[in-house]
Amino acid sequence: MLDLKVLRDDSARVLAAMRRRGDERAMRLVEETLGADELRRRLIRRVEALKAERNAASKAIGEAKKSGEDASAQIEAMRTVAGRIKALDADLAGAETAIRDKLLQIPNLPDPRVPPGEEGEGPTVAAWGAPRKDAVPPHWVLGATHGYRDPGSARLPGGRTPSLDTERGAKIAGTGFPLLVGGGARLSRALVQFMLDLHVREHGYLEILPPLLVSRDSMTGTGHIPKFEDDAYRTDPDDLFLVPTAEVPLTNLHRGEILADEDLPLAYTAHTPCFRREAGAAGRDTRGLLRVHQFDKVEIVRICRPEESEEQLELLTRHAERVLELLEVPYRRVLLPLADLGFANSITYDLEIWAPGVGAWLEVSSCSSYGAFQARRADIRFRPRPGARPVYPHTLNGSALAVARLLVVLLETGFREGKGILLPEILHPYLGFQRLELCR
């Protein structure tokens, strides 16, 4: 959430930032918020004047009673003033609610480093490895024809045990809910365990196992509500939401708290399934694992002092890149342009990996800094020194990494004609096998 004082004192800069985003609705909301704030301040002045009038009348009534004079006229006048104060207080509460509602709908100010441009026009600022460029079957074919079954374990009817069964997944829950079987399920679990171990043991994060349902306040704190409420899965009548990403519970660990300076920076990691309707993406990339409503993800979150924010974004992004390097997956780091910048994000790096079977670069991680935007919404503060006035820290998070997109690329890049699908060496101890084989 934007700072109302900044909005009021530097409205030209805020409007220019919304213009850079190309967000005309946000520009209107800024103007409306400034109008509501002016009304609020006028109401405050009127209430304060009436309260001063009431206090003076109360004093006069007391003096009249002491001298035996009739104070009925003053008492009636004071009742009238009290009624006007009550009505204005209600108007003031309404104005304050309107201001907060509008502020919650205004996106974050972009970092000056964010370049102009539309979706897909962001510059590549780093790259690692050489993507595979030869012809490869798509992952939905490979997953349906390759698998692994432990000797002696049960199998699906018919004797074949593929890694991916989209038809049965759709039968259970509908499209967008894939079913991983045998070696595919083991591969997903191995990736999660490997990534958590890496982030805890090498990168120093504290592992959290959070609730999978979060409150409306938590979703509001990270900026997912009201902007993306239609994309969320909500329970009724509890008004709880299935987590769209572990960013929500991890960032809200400290909602409403005042931290000490020595607590920072904080670093958390968690694995959760993630649930997203993606209402605006109907019909896009619906085959296999490209765009699903449920997927597993390991998330990393950092909370830091404002002056450390830029350094912390680089650190967090390198932690996500390290996963790809250890998995021997080539990637590129893309700085998102203005038109592709998320609602709450100040600056974002996307990590993209090449899927040769579908011929596309796939986003596997977004590493973002939010400035004080989320901290202000969630009321997370810290004291720079004992006795100092609390200030807002900066929050950052990144996928490290999204499992479904990793599975796509590991299946397609690991395929070798006649040899099955070779899996990264670093996963072999977690898997107990080295390849997915052709189902027979």
Summary of the structure (lengths in Angstrom):
residues: 440
radius of gyration: 27.9
end to end distance: 56.1
largest distance: 109.7
contacts: 1429
relative contact order: 0.14
helix: 45%
strand: 20%
